[in-house]
Amino acid sequence: MSNSPVSATAPANDPTFENVWDEIVWRGLVHVSTDQEALRALLAGDPITFYCGFDPTAPSLHLGNLVQLLTMRRLQLAGHRPLGLVGGSTGLVGDPGGRDSERVLNPVETVAEWVGYLRAQVERFLSFEGDNAARIVNNLDWTAPLSAIDFLRGIGKHFRVGTMIKKDAVAARLNSEAGISYTEFSYQILQGLDYLELHRRYDCVLQTGGSDQWGNLTSGTDLIHRVEGVSVHAIGTPLITNSDGTKFGKSAGNAIWLDPEMCSPYRMYQFWLNTDDADVITRLKVFTFLTRDEIEEYERLVAAEPFRREAQRRLAREVTAFVHGPDATAAVIAASDALFGQGDLTALDATTLRQALEELPNASVASGTGVVQALVDTGLVASLSEGRRAVAQGGVSLDGVKVDESAVVTGALPGGVSVLRRGKKTLAGLFVAA
């Protein structure tokens, strides 16, 4: 695992902004924060240490986490020192935010395994070299040695229940039918402890996180103010939604994960490529390192020539390269082009082609299956008679070549697969058994 960012474009902050604060505000990354003037001055001064936390509630991070990783990278490029916290202890408890019922607690062994996965992912997006090298920390290191009495006397006494129950996430759960357990109610205390501990160990003075975490973020700023008598800061980034108000990054239960085993580079590329015109400029601001001038030019192109989808293609290329690297992105683009008639199917990388076909209607068939039966198996037609008509009309191709009714599937493409096409844009994949 490399300790340098995987981006193909050697990302850098926009030089037209003198202060990284101004840039993240322009990119729409500040939904809520502590004192903005103080933050602007802080980020314009000497390097500071800041942190963001990631809880191991799944074996991979997802697009919502990518917002935080990119924000951390922007701050690091401006000279500041990032701490990536992986929540070995908070992941055992569960955050009540964004849920209407108790989170199912995962086994301790599972959480420990996921800590390792998330740590490796966070490491890919930050630099661990130079004067502002990143660090990865695990909050289990300082919570595990605490006894319950030490926790209550040393930390719990600084929290007021009246304040805690007013936090949005807690209030919502208190008013729900499911209610909230003491375990999840205590989550904000643990996150406050994290900030205090990082402030003491590394002089950390800024925490970033999603705006839905604001109650947890301010539990840390309040705790440090009470215990240490100093003011520290927090930034809550907006929750990314589509222009129609729907949840971003999830469709039919298919989250866009950063792990290529859970979400292939091809699927990620297609996700960004299908971005609506109304959303694409916002996405370019949040998820790429393109400059303001570049993004404003794409904004002009979207307005003048939306059919060209230049902004979507650039967005898909930039983000996929940042997450999966330039080689995987080039293979994905080649597969996407070839599947839609702009490249050589036989020249494609076998793994990428297979991943692409998994995103299409597909079927597993035996070698020698007739093309008409394959049309039915993949759902491109509803019946054999409809399949025969489609073939007779000259509208069916197999592996890029128009076929008649006598054609059979052989899995001639790399990896033993075939591509079936009906008309210009209706495709299906065939996984061919020998």
C-alpha positions in Angstrom: 0.0 0.0 0.0 1.5 3.3 -1.1 1.6 6.2 1.3 1.2 8.7 -1.5 -2.1 9.8 -3.1 -3.2 7.7 -6.0 -4.4 10.7 -8.1 -3.2 10.6 -11.7 -3.2 14.4 -11.8 -0.9 15.3 -8.9 -3.7 17.3 -7.2 -3.0 20.8 -6.0 -5.1 23.6 -4.6 -6.2 26.4 -6.8 -3.5 29.0 -6.9 -6.0 31.8 -7.5 -7.0 31.5 -3.8 -4.6 33.0 -1.3 -6.2 31.2 1.6 -7.5 27.6 1.6 -10.4 28.8 3.7 -11.6 30.9 0.7 -11.2 27.9 -1.6 -13.2 25.5 0.5 -15.9 28.1 1.0 -16.1 28.6 -2.8 -16.3 24.9 -3.3 -19.3 24.7 -1.0 -17.5 22.7 1.7 -18.5 24.8 4.7 -22.1 24.2 5.7 -21.6 25.1 9.4 -18.5 26.1 11.4 -17.2 27.8 14.5 -16.2 31.4 14.1 -15.5 31.9 10.4 -13.2 34.9 10.7 -11.1 33.1 13.3 -10.9 30.0 11.1 -9.9 32.1 8.1 -7.1 33.7 10.1 -6.1 30.3 11.5 -5.8 28.6 8.1 -3.8 31.5 6.7 -1.2 31.4 9.4 1.3 28.8 10.6 0.6 25.2 9.9 -2.0 23.7 12.3 -2.9 20.1 13.2 -6.5 19.0 12.3 -8.3 15.7 12.3 -11.3 13.8 10.8 -12.7 10.6 12.1 -13.9 7.5 10.3 -15.8 4.8 12.1 -15.5 1.1 10.9 -19.2 0.4 10.5 -18.5 -1.4 7.1 -15.4 -2.9 5.5 -15.0 0.1 3.2 -15.4 3.9 3.1 -17.9 5.4 0.6 -18.5 8.6 -1.3 -19.7 10.5 1.8 -16.3 9.7 3.4 -14.6 10.8 0.2 -15.8 14.4 0.8 -13.9 14.3 4.1 -10.8 12.7 2.6 -10.7 15.4 -0.2 -11.2 18.2 2.3 -8.3 16.8 4.4 -6.1 16.6 1.3 -6.9 20.2 0.4 -5.9 21.4 3.9 -2.8 19.3 3.8 -1.8 20.8 0.4 -2.1 24.2 2.1 0.5 23.1 4.6 -1.5 21.9 7.5 -1.0 18.6 9.3 -3.8 15.9 9.1 -4.7 13.3 11.6 -6.8 10.5 10.2 -8.7 8.9 13.1 -10.0 5.4 12.6 -12.6 4.7 15.3 -11.7 1.4 16.9 -13.7 2.3 20.0 -16.5 4.5 18.5 -17.0 1.9 15.9 -17.9 -0.5 18.7 -20.6 1.8 20.0 -22.4 3.3 17.0 -23.4 6.9 16.2 -27.1 7.6 16.5 -27.0 10.2 13.7 -29.1 9.5 10.6 -30.8 6.5 12.0 -34.3 5.9 13.3 -33.3 2.8 15.3 -30.4 1.3 17.2 -27.4 0.2 15.1 -26.7 -3.5 15.2 -23.4 -3.9 17.2 -20.8 -5.8 15.2 -18.5 -8.3 16.8 -15.3 -6.9 18.3 -13.2 -9.1 15.9 -15.1 -7.7 12.9 -14.6 -4.1 14.0 -10.9 -4.7 14.5 -10.6 -6.2 11.0 -12.5 -3.2 9.5 -10.2 -0.8 11.3 -7.4 -2.2 9.3 -9.3 -1.9 6.0 -10.3 1.7 6.7 -6.8 2.7 7.8 -5.3 1.4 4.6 -7.9 3.4 2.6 -7.3 6.7 4.5 -3.6 6.3 3.9 -4.1 6.3 0.2 -5.4 9.9 0.1 -2.9 11.7 2.3 0.8 12.3 2.1 3.1 10.8 4.9 6.2 12.8 3.8 7.5 16.2 4.6 7.0 18.7 7.4 3.2 18.3 7.4 3.1 14.5 7.1 -0.1 12.8 8.0 -0.6 10.5 11.0 -3.2 7.7 11.5 -4.5 7.2 15.0 -7.0 4.8 16.6 -9.2 6.0 19.4 -9.1 2.6 21.0 -5.6 3.3 22.1 -6.8 5.9 24.7 -10.3 4.6 25.5 -9.4 0.9 26.1 -7.3 1.7 29.2 -10.0 3.9 30.8 -12.1 2.3 33.5 -15.7 3.2 33.7 -15.1 5.2 36.9 -12.2 7.1 35.3 -14.4 7.8 32.2 -17.3 9.1 34.3 -15.2 11.2 36.7 -12.7 12.5 34.2 -14.9 13.1 31.2 -18.6 12.5 31.9 -18.7 15.2 34.6 -18.1 17.9 32.0 -21.2 17.1 30.0 -24.7 18.3 30.8 -27.6 16.0 30.0 -29.8 19.0 29.1 -27.4 20.0 26.4 -26.8 16.5 25.2 -30.5 15.7 24.6 -30.9 18.9 22.5 -28.4 17.6 19.9 -30.3 17.0 16.7 -29.4 13.3 16.4 -30.3 12.5 20.0 -33.5 14.6 19.9 -34.7 12.8 16.8 -34.1 9.4 18.4 -35.7 10.4 21.7 -38.8 11.4 19.8 -38.9 8.2 17.7 -40.7 5.0 18.6 -37.4 3.2 19.0 -35.9 5.7 21.4 -32.1 5.7 22.1 -29.9 3.5 24.4 -27.4 4.9 26.8 -24.7 3.3 24.6 -25.5 5.5 21.6 -26.5 8.5 23.8 -22.9 8.3 25.1 -21.3 8.4 21.6 -21.0 12.2 21.7 -18.9 12.0 24.9 -16.5 9.5 23.2 -16.1 11.8 20.2 -15.5 14.8 22.5 -12.9 12.7 24.3 -11.2 12.0 21.0 -10.8 15.7 20.3 -9.5 16.4 23.8 -7.0 13.6 23.5 -5.7 14.8 20.1 -5.5 18.3 21.3 -3.3 17.2 24.2 -1.1 14.9 22.2 -0.7 16.8 19.0 -2.1 20.3 19.6 -5.0 19.6 17.3 -7.2 22.7 16.9 -9.6 21.8 14.1 -12.0 18.9 13.5 -13.8 18.4 10.2 -16.8 16.2 9.6 -20.2 16.0 8.0 -22.8 18.5 9.1 -25.0 15.7 10.4 -22.1 15.2 12.9 -22.3 18.8 14.2 -23.5 17.8 17.6 -20.6 15.4 18.0 -18.1 17.9 16.7 -19.2 20.6 19.1 -19.1 18.2 22.0 -15.3 18.2 21.5 -14.9 22.0 21.2 -17.0 22.5 24.3 -15.1 19.8 26.3 -11.7 21.3 25.4 -13.0 24.8 26.3 -14.1 23.6 29.7 -11.1 21.4 30.5 -8.2 23.3 28.9 -9.7 26.8 28.8 -8.9 27.3 25.1 -11.0 27.7 22.0 -10.7 25.2 19.1 -12.6 24.8 15.9 -14.9 22.6 13.8 -16.1 22.6 10.3 -19.2 20.7 9.2 -19.3 19.9 5.4 -22.7 19.8 3.7 -24.4 16.5 3.2 -24.3 15.9 -0.6 -27.7 15.4 -2.2 -28.9 15.5 -5.8 -30.6 18.5 -7.1 -34.0 16.7 -6.8 -33.4 16.2 -3.1 -32.6 12.5 -3.3 -29.8 10.9 -1.4 -26.5 11.1 -3.1 -24.5 8.0 -3.9 -27.1 5.3 -3.2 -29.4 3.8 -5.8 -31.5 0.7 -5.2 -29.2 -0.1 -2.2 -26.0 0.1 -4.2 -23.7 2.4 -2.3 -20.6 3.6 -4.2 -17.8 2.2 -2.0 -14.1 3.0 -2.4 -13.1 -0.6 -2.2 -12.8 -1.9 -5.8 -14.0 -5.3 -4.6 -17.3 -3.8 -3.4 -17.7 -1.3 -6.2 -15.7 -1.8 -9.4 -13.9 1.1 -11.0 -16.2 0.7 -14.0 -19.3 1.2 -11.8 -17.7 4.2 -10.1 -16.8 5.7 -13.5 -20.4 5.2 -14.8 -21.9 6.6 -11.7 -20.1 9.9 -12.2 -20.6 9.8 -16.0 -24.4 9.7 -15.3 -24.4 12.8 -13.2 -27.3 15.2 -14.0 -26.5 18.5 -15.7 -28.0 20.2 -12.6 -25.5 18.6 -10.3 -22.3 18.2 -12.3 -20.7 21.7 -11.5 -21.3 21.2 -7.8 -19.7 17.8 -8.0 -16.7 19.2 -9.9 -16.2 21.7 -7.1 -16.4 19.2 -4.3 -14.8 16.1 -5.8 -12.0 17.4 -8.0 -9.0 19.6 -7.8 -9.8 21.5 -11.0 -9.3 25.2 -10.7 -12.1 27.8 -10.5 -11.3 28.9 -14.1 -11.6 25.3 -15.4 -14.8 24.7 -13.6 -16.3 27.9 -14.8 -15.5 26.9 -18.4 -17.3 23.6 -17.8 -20.2 25.5 -16.4 -20.3 27.4 -19.7 -20.1 24.2 -21.7 -23.0 22.6 -19.7 -25.2 25.6 -20.5 -24.2 25.9 -24.2 -23.6 22.2 -25.2 -25.1 19.9 -22.6 -25.4 17.0 -25.1 -21.6 16.8 -25.3 -21.4 15.9 -21.5 -17.8 17.2 -21.4 -18.2 18.1 -17.7 -19.5 14.6 -16.8 -16.6 12.9 -18.6 -14.0 15.1 -16.9 -15.7 14.5 -13.5 -15.8 10.7 -14.0 -12.1 10.6 -15.1 -10.8 12.8 -12.3 -12.6 11.0 -9.4 -12.0 7.5 -10.7 -8.3 8.3 -11.1 -8.1 9.8 -7.7 -9.7 6.7 -6.1 -8.5 3.9 -8.2 -5.4 5.2 -10.1 -4.7 6.2 -13.7 -4.2 2.6 -15.0 -7.6 1.4 -13.8 -9.2 4.5 -15.1 -7.7 4.2 -18.6 -8.9 0.6 -18.7 -12.4 1.6 -17.6 -12.6 4.4 -20.2 -11.5 2.0 -23.0 -14.1 -0.6 -21.9 -16.8 2.1 -21.8 -15.9 3.4 -25.3 -15.6 -0.1 -26.8 -19.0 -1.3 -25.4 -20.7 1.6 -27.0 -19.1 1.2 -30.4 -16.0 3.4 -30.2 -13.2 0.9 -29.6 -12.0 -2.7 -30.0 -13.7 -5.1 -27.7 -11.0 -7.8 -28.3 -8.3 -5.4 -27.0 -9.9 -4.8 -23.6 -8.5 -5.9 -20.2 -10.3 -9.1 -19.2 -10.9 -8.0 -15.6 -12.3 -4.6 -16.5 -14.5 -6.1 -19.3 -16.0 -8.6 -16.8 -16.6 -5.8 -14.3 -18.3 -3.8 -17.0 -20.6 -6.6 -18.1 -21.6 -7.2 -14.5 -23.2 -3.7 -14.6 -25.3 -4.6 -17.7 -28.1 -7.1 -18.0 -26.3 -10.4 -18.1 -26.6 -14.1 -18.1 -24.4 -17.2 -17.7 -24.7 -19.5 -20.7 -23.0 -22.5 -22.1 -20.6 -22.2 -25.0 -22.6 -22.9 -28.2 -25.8 -21.3 -27.0 -27.7 -19.8 -29.9 -27.9 -16.1 -30.3 -31.7 -16.1 -30.1 -31.7 -18.0 -26.9 -29.1 -15.7 -25.5 -31.3 -12.7 -26.3 -34.0 -14.3 -24.2 -31.6 -15.3 -21.4 -30.3 -11.8 -21.0 -33.8 -10.2 -21.1 -33.1 -8.2 -24.3 -36.2 -9.8 -25.7 -39.2 -11.4 -24.1 -39.6 -14.5 -26.3 -37.8 -16.6 -28.9 -40.1 -15.3 -31.6 -39.3 -11.7 -30.7 -35.6 -12.6 -30.8 -35.9 -14.1 -34.2 -37.6 -11.0 -35.5 -34.8 -8.8 -34.0 -32.1 -10.9 -35.7 -34.0 -11.0 -39.0 -34.3 -7.2 -39.0 -30.5 -6.9 -38.8 -30.5 -5.3 -35.3 -28.5 -7.8 -33.3 -24.7 -8.1 -33.0 -22.5 -10.4 -31.0 -19.0 -9.3 -30.0 -19.3 -6.3 -32.3 -20.4 -8.2 -35.4 -23.9 -8.3 -36.8 -25.2 -11.9 -36.8 -28.0 -14.1 -38.3 -30.1 -16.7 -36.5 -27.4 -19.4 -36.9 -24.8 -17.5 -34.7 -23.8 -19.1 -31.4 -22.1 -17.7 -28.4 -18.4 -18.7 -27.9 -17.1 -16.3 -25.3 -14.5 -15.0 -27.8 -13.7 -11.8 -25.9 -11.0 -11.6 -23.2 -11.9 -13.6 -20.1 -14.3 -15.9 -21.9 -17.2 -13.5 -22.2 -19.3 -12.1 -25.0 -21.3 -8.9 -25.6 -24.7 -9.0 -27.1 -26.3 -5.9 -28.6 -29.8 -5.2 -29.7 -30.1 -1.9 -31.6 -27.6 0.9 -31.0 -27.6 1.2 -27.2 -29.1 -1.9 -25.6 -26.4 -4.2 -24.4 -26.1 -7.3 -22.4 -23.2 -9.4 -21.1 -22.7 -13.1 -21.5 -20.5 -15.1 -19.1 -19.7 -18.2 -21.1 -19.0 -21.6 -19.5 -16.8 -24.0 -21.6 
